[in-house]
Amino acid sequence: MTRIRIFSLLLFILIFNSCSEKNKNTFTLINGLTMGTSYSIKIRGEINLARFDSLKNGINEELKKINQIMSTWIKDSELSKLNQSPVGQWITLSNELFEVIQSAKNIYKLSDGSFDVTVGPLVNLWGFGPKPGKRKIPSASEINSLLKVLGTNHIQLDSKNKRLKKVKAISIDLSAIAKGYGVDRLSNYLSKNRVKNFIAEIGGEIHASGYREFASKGGVITCKPWRIAIEAPLVDSREVQQIVELSNISIATSGDYRNYYEKNGSRFSHTINPRSGYPIKHNLASVSVKHKLTMQADALATALMVMGARKGVKFVNKHDIAALFIVKAERGFKVIYSKTFNSNARISCTE
């Protein structure tokens, strides 16, 4: 499992709007750059210039704050300082950082270690880290030596005082959960500012609020959910595999088909299994997870990518997680749904 997503935009947005002349629904787009990727927000309805500027400034301030807390690229970020802190010392964290690390640890336990925010050194060892270098197959002794000192279980948390202590000299990378958390923060910000109908996205992690279309005819009110397209896991092209409708829910996708290398006739994926220390070798090409929190969907998608389809389907059905698996088949791909993926909550059609 990789903590540094070199290719995270496996889920891209295709918003399908009605072309009818009777459709008076309009949209406002706010976008920009953050967390080493891009963000975009599509709001149903027109917004005047003053309100647009106010919302965008507020959004950028939210994202700037999150970056300053959770980035491993900013040398004086809260996370960077935490990683540099000594082993065995209690460190008081901000509410934001504590919340994300606590969620990461909970999913680590739930997934039996498939999601691990300390796996970065293994990713680097296999040549998939942030610094480009020669990609080589590491020795078993190199892998085993790292496995002995890695693991989210080496993080101790004090919930009452919002403190963290490292038991071993681990380094935490939140790149597989922080984008989802960022989407949740943007969604909360928009809701507090009386924006009801929108779709927000950072690096492919998405939250949809309300609906994209509203109509009233002859006393009958109808509304339509937001629609996104999950990408087909093709190496050389981009095609739509599945259209998914969303309302008041988040979705995140993780995949394994573009970032890899080949040595001696074998293919080595950038997704490293933190329990074995080796790249995954199963036939799961991508997995998408729906959850009320984008942060949870983000981390769970990564965990399921490590598990593979067989274990992953059992896991999501046991825990009532809504997931869609795209599996490599003899010809093309096969789509597998969890029991709850297609059960949608009713949309409240109110202006």
Secondary structure as a PSIPRED ss2 file (coil, helix, strand):
# PSIPRED VFORMAT (PSIPRED V4.0)

   1 M C   1.000  0.000  0.000
   2 T C   1.000  0.000  0.000
   3 R C   1.000  0.000  0.000
   4 I C   1.000  0.000  0.000
   5 R C   1.000  0.000  0.000
   6 I C   1.000  0.000  0.000
   7 F C   1.000  0.000  0.000
   8 S C   1.000  0.000  0.000
   9 L C   1.000  0.000  0.000
  10 L C   1.000  0.000  0.000
  11 L E   0.000  0.000  1.000
  12 F E   0.000  0.000  1.000
  13 I C   1.000  0.000  0.000
  14 L C   1.000  0.000  0.000
  15 I C   1.000  0.000  0.000
  16 F C   1.000  0.000  0.000
  17 N C   1.000  0.000  0.000
  18 S C   1.000  0.000  0.000
  19 C C   1.000  0.000  0.000
  20 S C   1.000  0.000  0.000
  21 E C   1.000  0.000  0.000
  22 K C   1.000  0.000  0.000
  23 N C   1.000  0.000  0.000
  24 K C   1.000  0.000  0.000
  25 N C   1.000  0.000  0.000
  26 T C   1.000  0.000  0.000
  27 F E   0.000  0.000  1.000
  28 T E   0.000  0.000  1.000
  29 L E   0.000  0.000  1.000
  30 I E   0.000  0.000  1.000
  31 N E   0.000  0.000  1.000
  32 G E   0.000  0.000  1.000
  33 L E   0.000  0.000  1.000
  34 T E   0.000  0.000  1.000
  35 M C   1.000  0.000  0.000
  36 G C   1.000  0.000  0.000
  37 T E   0.000  0.000  1.000
  38 S E   0.000  0.000  1.000
  39 Y E   0.000  0.000  1.000
  40 S E   0.000  0.000  1.000
  41 I E   0.000  0.000  1.000
  42 K E   0.000  0.000  1.000
  43 I E   0.000  0.000  1.000
  44 R E   0.000  0.000  1.000
  45 G C   1.000  0.000  0.000
  46 E C   1.000  0.000  0.000
  47 I C   1.000  0.000  0.000
  48 N C   1.000  0.000  0.000
  49 L H   0.000  1.000  0.000
  50 A H   0.000  1.000  0.000
  51 R H   0.000  1.000  0.000
  52 F H   0.000  1.000  0.000
  53 D H   0.000  1.000  0.000
  54 S H   0.000  1.000  0.000
  55 L H   0.000  1.000  0.000
  56 K H   0.000  1.000  0.000
  57 N H   0.000  1.000  0.000
  58 G H   0.000  1.000  0.000
  59 I H   0.000  1.000  0.000
  60 N H   0.000  1.000  0.000
  61 E H   0.000  1.000  0.000
  62 E H   0.000  1.000  0.000
  63 L H   0.000  1.000  0.000
  64 K H   0.000  1.000  0.000
  65 K H   0.000  1.000  0.000
  66 I H   0.000  1.000  0.000
  67 N H   0.000  1.000  0.000
  68 Q H   0.000  1.000  0.000
  69 I H   0.000  1.000  0.000
  70 M H   0.000  1.000  0.000
  71 S C   1.000  0.000  0.000
  72 T C   1.000  0.000  0.000
  73 W C   1.000  0.000  0.000
  74 I C   1.000  0.000  0.000
  75 K C   1.000  0.000  0.000
  76 D C   1.000  0.000  0.000
  77 S C   1.000  0.000  0.000
  78 E H   0.000  1.000  0.000
  79 L H   0.000  1.000  0.000
  80 S H   0.000  1.000  0.000
  81 K H   0.000  1.000  0.000
  82 L H   0.000  1.000  0.000
  83 N H   0.000  1.000  0.000
  84 Q H   0.000  1.000  0.000
  85 S C   1.000  0.000  0.000
  86 P C   1.000  0.000  0.000
  87 V C   1.000  0.000  0.000
  88 G C   1.000  0.000  0.000
  89 Q C   1.000  0.000  0.000
  90 W C   1.000  0.000  0.000
  91 I E   0.000  0.000  1.000
  92 T E   0.000  0.000  1.000
  93 L C   1.000  0.000  0.000
  94 S C   1.000  0.000  0.000
  95 N H   0.000  1.000  0.000
  96 E H   0.000  1.000  0.000
  97 L H   0.000  1.000  0.000
  98 F H   0.000  1.000  0.000
  99 E H   0.000  1.000  0.000
 100 V H   0.000  1.000  0.000
 101 I H   0.000  1.000  0.000
 102 Q H   0.000  1.000  0.000
 103 S H   0.000  1.000  0.000
 104 A H   0.000  1.000  0.000
 105 K H   0.000  1.000  0.000
 106 N H   0.000  1.000  0.000
 107 I H   0.000  1.000  0.000
 108 Y H   0.000  1.000  0.000
 109 K H   0.000  1.000  0.000
 110 L H   0.000  1.000  0.000
 111 S C   1.000  0.000  0.000
 112 D C   1.000  0.000  0.000
 113 G C   1.000  0.000  0.000
 114 S C   1.000  0.000  0.000
 115 F C   1.000  0.000  0.000
 116 D C   1.000  0.000  0.000
 117 V C   1.000  0.000  0.000
 118 T C   1.000  0.000  0.000
 119 V C   1.000  0.000  0.000
 120 G H   0.000  1.000  0.000
 121 P H   0.000  1.000  0.000
 122 L H   0.000  1.000  0.000
 123 V H   0.000  1.000  0.000
 124 N H   0.000  1.000  0.000
 125 L H   0.000  1.000  0.000
 126 W C   1.000  0.000  0.000
 127 G C   1.000  0.000  0.000
 128 F C   1.000  0.000  0.000
 129 G C   1.000  0.000  0.000
 130 P C   1.000  0.000  0.000
 131 K C   1.000  0.000  0.000
 132 P C   1.000  0.000  0.000
 133 G C   1.000  0.000  0.000
 134 K C   1.000  0.000  0.000
 135 R C   1.000  0.000  0.000
 136 K C   1.000  0.000  0.000
 137 I C   1.000  0.000  0.000
 138 P C   1.000  0.000  0.000
 139 S C   1.000  0.000  0.000
 140 A H   0.000  1.000  0.000
 141 S H   0.000  1.000  0.000
 142 E H   0.000  1.000  0.000
 143 I H   0.000  1.000  0.000
 144 N H   0.000  1.000  0.000
 145 S H   0.000  1.000  0.000
 146 L H   0.000  1.000  0.000
 147 L H   0.000  1.000  0.000
 148 K C   1.000  0.000  0.000
 149 V C   1.000  0.000  0.000
 150 L C   1.000  0.000  0.000
 151 G C   1.000  0.000  0.000
 152 T H   0.000  1.000  0.000
 153 N H   0.000  1.000  0.000
 154 H H   0.000  1.000  0.000
 155 I E   0.000  0.000  1.000
 156 Q E   0.000  0.000  1.000
 157 L E   0.000  0.000  1.000
 158 D E   0.000  0.000  1.000
 159 S C   1.000  0.000  0.000
 160 K C   1.000  0.000  0.000
 161 N C   1.000  0.000  0.000
 162 K C   1.000  0.000  0.000
 163 R E   0.000  0.000  1.000
 164 L E   0.000  0.000  1.000
 165 K E   0.000  0.000  1.000
 166 K E   0.000  0.000  1.000
 167 V C   1.000  0.000  0.000
 168 K C   1.000  0.000  0.000
 169 A C   1.000  0.000  0.000
 170 I C   1.000  0.000  0.000
 171 S C   1.000  0.000  0.000
 172 I C   1.000  0.000  0.000
 173 D C   1.000  0.000  0.000
 174 L C   1.000  0.000  0.000
 175 S C   1.000  0.000  0.000
 176 A C   1.000  0.000  0.000
 177 I C   1.000  0.000  0.000
 178 A H   0.000  1.000  0.000
 179 K H   0.000  1.000  0.000
 180 G H   0.000  1.000  0.000
 181 Y H   0.000  1.000  0.000
 182 G H   0.000  1.000  0.000
 183 V H   0.000  1.000  0.000
 184 D H   0.000  1.000  0.000
 185 R H   0.000  1.000  0.000
 186 L H   0.000  1.000  0.000
 187 S H   0.000  1.000  0.000
 188 N H   0.000  1.000  0.000
 189 Y H   0.000  1.000  0.000
 190 L H   0.000  1.000  0.000
 191 S H   0.000  1.000  0.000
 192 K H   0.000  1.000  0.000
 193 N C   1.000  0.000  0.000
 194 R C   1.000  0.000  0.000
 195 V C   1.000  0.000  0.000
 196 K C   1.000  0.000  0.000
 197 N C   1.000  0.000  0.000
 198 F E   0.000  0.000  1.000
 199 I E   0.000  0.000  1.000
 200 A E   0.000  0.000  1.000
 201 E E   0.000  0.000  1.000
 202 I E   0.000  0.000  1.000
 203 G C   1.000  0.000  0.000
 204 G C   1.000  0.000  0.000
 205 E E   0.000  0.000  1.000
 206 I E   0.000  0.000  1.000
 207 H E   0.000  0.000  1.000
 208 A E   0.000  0.000  1.000
 209 S E   0.000  0.000  1.000
 210 G C   1.000  0.000  0.000
 211 Y C   1.000  0.000  0.000
 212 R C   1.000  0.000  0.000
 213 E E   0.000  0.000  1.000
 214 F E   0.000  0.000  1.000
 215 A E   0.000  0.000  1.000
 216 S E   0.000  0.000  1.000
 217 K E   0.000  0.000  1.000
 218 G C   1.000  0.000  0.000
 219 G C   1.000  0.000  0.000
 220 V E   0.000  0.000  1.000
 221 I E   0.000  0.000  1.000
 222 T E   0.000  0.000  1.000
 223 C E   0.000  0.000  1.000
 224 K E   0.000  0.000  1.000
 225 P C   1.000  0.000  0.000
 226 W E   0.000  0.000  1.000
 227 R E   0.000  0.000  1.000
 228 I E   0.000  0.000  1.000
 229 A E   0.000  0.000  1.000
 230 I E   0.000  0.000  1.000
 231 E E   0.000  0.000  1.000
 232 A C   1.000  0.000  0.000
 233 P C   1.000  0.000  0.000
 234 L C   1.000  0.000  0.000
 235 V C   1.000  0.000  0.000
 236 D C   1.000  0.000  0.000
 237 S C   1.000  0.000  0.000
 238 R C   1.000  0.000  0.000
 239 E C   1.000  0.000  0.000
 240 V E   0.000  0.000  1.000
 241 Q E   0.000  0.000  1.000
 242 Q E   0.000  0.000  1.000
 243 I E   0.000  0.000  1.000
 244 V E   0.000  0.000  1.000
 245 E E   0.000  0.000  1.000
 246 L E   0.000  0.000  1.000
 247 S C   1.000  0.000  0.000
 248 N C   1.000  0.000  0.000
 249 I E   0.000  0.000  1.000
 250 S E   0.000  0.000  1.000
 251 I E   0.000  0.000  1.000
 252 A E   0.000  0.000  1.000
 253 T E   0.000  0.000  1.000
 254 S E   0.000  0.000  1.000
 255 G E   0.000  0.000  1.000
 256 D C   1.000  0.000  0.000
 257 Y C   1.000  0.000  0.000
 258 R C   1.000  0.000  0.000
 259 N C   1.000  0.000  0.000
 260 Y E   0.000  0.000  1.000
 261 Y E   0.000  0.000  1.000
 262 E E   0.000  0.000  1.000
 263 K E   0.000  0.000  1.000
 264 N C   1.000  0.000  0.000
 265 G C   1.000  0.000  0.000
 266 S E   0.000  0.000  1.000
 267 R E   0.000  0.000  1.000
 268 F E   0.000  0.000  1.000
 269 S E   0.000  0.000  1.000
 270 H C   1.000  0.000  0.000
 271 T C   1.000  0.000  0.000
 272 I E   0.000  0.000  1.000
 273 N C   1.000  0.000  0.000
 274 P C   1.000  0.000  0.000
 275 R C   1.000  0.000  0.000
 276 S C   1.000  0.000  0.000
 277 G C   1.000  0.000  0.000
 278 Y C   1.000  0.000  0.000
 279 P E   0.000  0.000  1.000
 280 I C   1.000  0.000  0.000
 281 K C   1.000  0.000  0.000
 282 H C   1.000  0.000  0.000
 283 N C   1.000  0.000  0.000
 284 L E   0.000  0.000  1.000
 285 A E   0.000  0.000  1.000
 286 S E   0.000  0.000  1.000
 287 V E   0.000  0.000  1.000
 288 S E   0.000  0.000  1.000
 289 V E   0.000  0.000  1.000
 290 K E   0.000  0.000  1.000
 291 H E   0.000  0.000  1.000
 292 K C   1.000  0.000  0.000
 293 L C   1.000  0.000  0.000
 294 T H   0.000  1.000  0.000
 295 M H   0.000  1.000  0.000
 296 Q H   0.000  1.000  0.000
 297 A H   0.000  1.000  0.000
 298 D H   0.000  1.000  0.000
 299 A H   0.000  1.000  0.000
 300 L H   0.000  1.000  0.000
 301 A H   0.000  1.000  0.000
 302 T H   0.000  1.000  0.000
 303 A H   0.000  1.000  0.000
 304 L H   0.000  1.000  0.000
 305 M H   0.000  1.000  0.000
 306 V H   0.000  1.000  0.000
 307 M H   0.000  1.000  0.000
 308 G C   1.000  0.000  0.000
 309 A H   0.000  1.000  0.000
 310 R H   0.000  1.000  0.000
 311 K H   0.000  1.000  0.000
 312 G H   0.000  1.000  0.000
 313 V H   0.000  1.000  0.000
 314 K H   0.000  1.000  0.000
 315 F H   0.000  1.000  0.000
 316 V H   0.000  1.000  0.000
 317 N H   0.000  1.000  0.000
 318 K H   0.000  1.000  0.000
 319 H C   1.000  0.000  0.000
 320 D C   1.000  0.000  0.000
 321 I C   1.000  0.000  0.000
 322 A E   0.000  0.000  1.000
 323 A E   0.000  0.000  1.000
 324 L E   0.000  0.000  1.000
 325 F E   0.000  0.000  1.000
 326 I E   0.000  0.000  1.000
 327 V E   0.000  0.000  1.000
 328 K E   0.000  0.000  1.000
 329 A C   1.000  0.000  0.000
 330 E C   1.000  0.000  0.000
 331 R C   1.000  0.000  0.000
 332 G C   1.000  0.000  0.000
 333 F E   0.000  0.000  1.000
 334 K E   0.000  0.000  1.000
 335 V E   0.000  0.000  1.000
 336 I E   0.000  0.000  1.000
 337 Y E   0.000  0.000  1.000
 338 S C   1.000  0.000  0.000
 339 K C   1.000  0.000  0.000
 340 T C   1.000  0.000  0.000
 341 F C   1.000  0.000  0.000
 342 N C   1.000  0.000  0.000
 343 S C   1.000  0.000  0.000
 344 N C   1.000  0.000  0.000
 345 A C   1.000  0.000  0.000
 346 R C   1.000  0.000  0.000
 347 I C   1.000  0.000  0.000
 348 S C   1.000  0.000  0.000
 349 C C   1.000  0.000  0.000
 350 T C   1.000  0.000  0.000
 351 E C   1.000  0.000  0.000
